[in-house]
Amino acid sequence: MSPEILLRPTKWSMIEHCTDIAIREGNMLYAMSDIHGCLDAFNTALKTIDLSDERSKLVLLGDYCDRGPDSLGVFRKIMELQKEYPGQVVALRGNHEEMLLEYCDMASDPDFARGWILADRELATAKSFLGKGVFKEVLHMLKLRRFEDAYRLTVAQMKAEHADVLSWIRGLPYYYETPTQVFVHAGIDEDAGDLWQIGTPEEFFTAMTPDYLGKRFDLDVIAGHITTDVVSGIPGYQDIYYDGASHYYIDGCAVKNGRVLMLQYNENTGKYSGPGLE
């Protein structure tokens, strides 16, 4: 038998080789959270993922607005991704999306005006939604202490110019579940066990604190909301934090640190990777 025949791959060796590649590469699940208007950092993170296989998914855990310079740009980028990759981009709601909707719904209540001014730090979100002329007019109203007028004008402009974005935000779900995981902005009521879906109050999904840190749960819980330096208790920590039990926290404070953390999960190997996990 010639050496060439000995080196030629058989049908079964080729199948085994392809299977090995599939196991190593796997269907990837990517997760990011707390983009907070940092469109440039978001775009940078997006360059490192691959959704071309039509089976991998990107799960975004909420808080797309406020603090950073381009909340509207982040919203529209996510909407664009969902159109480009149908069924592959999951966007969840965070507490800042809920606050934004509340701002829009409470414009007729003068008692809410000052709360709105304080919550939107340096009017970053309002500025991203408004044209320069309208934003200048809003600032002028605020200088004259016409808070209610400034509030109403901002909301009216947002509804008139970006109704599609506001409608999209209203439709965002609270969580995304796989057979082994739950992705959520803040957390779930793990004391409810298998009934966590109905046992978790809506406000817990977007605003609860990491009450179950270090405790094991039947599912891995992937969340943002609280920055990883706070969750870890390590001053200056900027990477993904795994508590050694069932929880991964991925809010790396994009506004301060200039990057959006990305957690990767290989569905075939069941392994997580990302900054701080290597």
N, C-alpha and C positions, 0 to 999 in steps of 0.2 A: 504494500500500500504506500502510495507516494506521500511525502510530507505535506503536500498541498491539501490532500484529502483529509489528513489528520487535523489540519488547522482550520478547515472549513466549518463554520458553525452549523449545527444541526437545527432542524425546525424547533425542537424543544429547548435547545440552549438559547435560541433567539427569543422564544416566548418568556423564558426565565429572565433574560436580560431586560426585556421590556417591562416585565412585572417589577423587577428590582428598581428600575427607573421610576415607575409609577409610585412605588412605596416611598422612595427617597424624595421625590418631588411632591407628590400628593396634591389634593385639592386644598388650596390655601384659603384661610379665613383671616382677614385683616381687621383690626379694630383701632379706632382713634376716638379721642374725646376732647371736649373743652377747647375748641379751636378759638373761640372768643374773638372773632373778627380778624384773626391773623391770616389773611388770605395767602400771603407769600409763603409763610411757614407751612400752610396746608398744601399748597402746590408743590413745595419741596418734598414733603412726605409722600405725596401721591406718585412722584416719579419713581419711588422704590417698590411699587406694587405692580402686579400683573393680573389683569382681569380678562385677558384675551382668550383664556381657555373655556369661558362661558360657564364654568362650574365654581370657580373661586368667588368669594364674596368679600365685600367691604362693609363693615358695620360701624356706624358713627353713633356715638353715645350721647349726643346732645351738647347744649351750650355752644351754639355756633355764633352767638351775637354778644354784644357789649364788650367794653374795655378796649378791644383792638380797633384798628382804623377802618376796617371794611367788612362790617357785618353783612350788609346787603350782598357784597361780592361773594362771601362764603355761602350764603343761602342759595344764590343763583348757581354757583359752581356745583353744589350738591345736586340741585335740581337738574342741571345739565348732565351730570354723571349718571343719574337715574335714567335719563332718556337714552344716553349712549350705551349703558349696560343694563338693559331691562331685567329686573329680578335679581340683580347681583349687588346692588347698593342699597343697604338698609339704613335709614336715618331715623333715630329715636329722638324723643323730646327730652330737653333738660329743663331745669327750673328757670333758666333765663328765657327760653322760648315761652314758657308759661307766663312769665312776667311781661314779656312783650305783648302777648295777647291781652293780658289784663290791662295794660296801658291803653290799648286800642279800644277795649270794651268799656273803660271807665272815663272816657273823655267828657261825658256829661256831668261827672261828679267833681265839683270844684275842690272838694276835700282831698282828692287824689292827686291834684296837680303838683304839689310840692314833693310828694313821695316819688313821683315820676322823675322830677328834676334831680333828686338825690340818687335814685337808683341807676340812672344812665350816666355813668361816670364820664365827666367832661363832654356829655352829649354825643359820645362817639357813635352810638347806634343811630340816633336821630340824624346826625350829619351824613352818615353813609346813605340814608334813605332820601335825603332832601337835596335839591339842587342848590348851588351856591347862593342864588338870589333868595330863595325861601329860607335857607338856613341863616343868612344874614338878617333877614326880617325877624326870625325867631330870637336871635341874639339881642336884637334891638328891643324887642318886647320884654325880654328878661331883664335888661338893664333898667327898664322903666317899671320893673316889678309887676308886669302884667303876666303873671304866671299862667293863669287859666287860659288867656288868649294864646300864649305861646304853645301851650299843651294842645289845645284844640286845633290850631293850625298845623302842627306837626302830624297829629293823627289823621286829620283830614287829607293832608298831602300823601301820607303813606297809603291810605285806603284808595285814593284816587289813582296814584301812579304805580302801586305795587300790590294790588289786590290779589294777584296770583300767588305772590310769595306768602302773604298772610293766610290765604286759603290753604296753601301747602303746609304751613306750620300747624294749622288746626288739625290736619289729618295725621300728624306724626304719632306713631304708637309709643307706648311706654317701655316695652321690652321686646327682645328678640330671643327666642329659645331654640336650642339645638338639643339632640338627645343627651348631651353631656354638659351643657352650659346654659347660662342665662346672661345676656348682655343687657345692661340697664344703666341709666345715668348715675343714680346714687346707690340703690340697693333694694332688697326685698325683705319681707318679714319671714325670716328663716324659721322662726318658731312655729309658723303655720305648716311646715313640712311640705308634703305633696300638694297641699292646698294653697301654696304661696300665691298663685295667680289671683285667687279670689280673696285671700286673706291679707293681702298687702294693700293698705289704703293708697289711693292715687298719689297723694303727696309724698309717700315714702319712696316711690319709684324715682322721683326727681329731686328730693330734698333731704332724705334721711342721712344720718351720720353713720360711719362705719362701725355699727354696734356689734357686728359678729366677727370682728378681726381676730384671727387665730383660731376660729372654730370651724369644724368640718361640716360640710353640707353635701347633700347628694349630688348637687350640680356645682360646677365651677361658676363663680359669680365674677363677671368682668364689669368694672364700674369706673367712673370718673368722679366728678363733683368736688371731691376733696383732693387737694394737691398732694403728690406723693411725699413731699418733704414733711408735711403735716401727718399723713397717715403713718409713715415710717418712723417718725420721731427723730429723724436725722436732719439737722439743719443743713440747708443747701442741697439736699438730695434732689436730683432732677430726672431720674430714670423710672422705669416701671417698677412697682413694688409688689412682690408676691409674699403673702403672709405665712407661707409654709403649710397652709391648710387648704382652703378652697377659694381664695380671693386674690384677684389681680386688680390693681389700681393703676390707671394709666393717664391721670391728669398731671402732666409735667409743667404746668403753668406756662403756657405758650407766650403769653403777653410779656412775662418777665424773662424767660429763658430763650425765646426766639425759635423754638422748635415744637412741633406737634409729635408726641410720642406715638409709636405704632407697635402694637402687639400683633405677632403673627402666630397662627396656629395651623399645624399640618394635620389635616383630618385623618390621614392614613396612619401616621406615626403616633398621633395623640400628643405631640410635643409642642410646647410654646417657645417662642424666641422673641427677642427684642432687647432694647437697651436695659441693662441691669439683670438680664436673665441668662446671659452667656456664662 
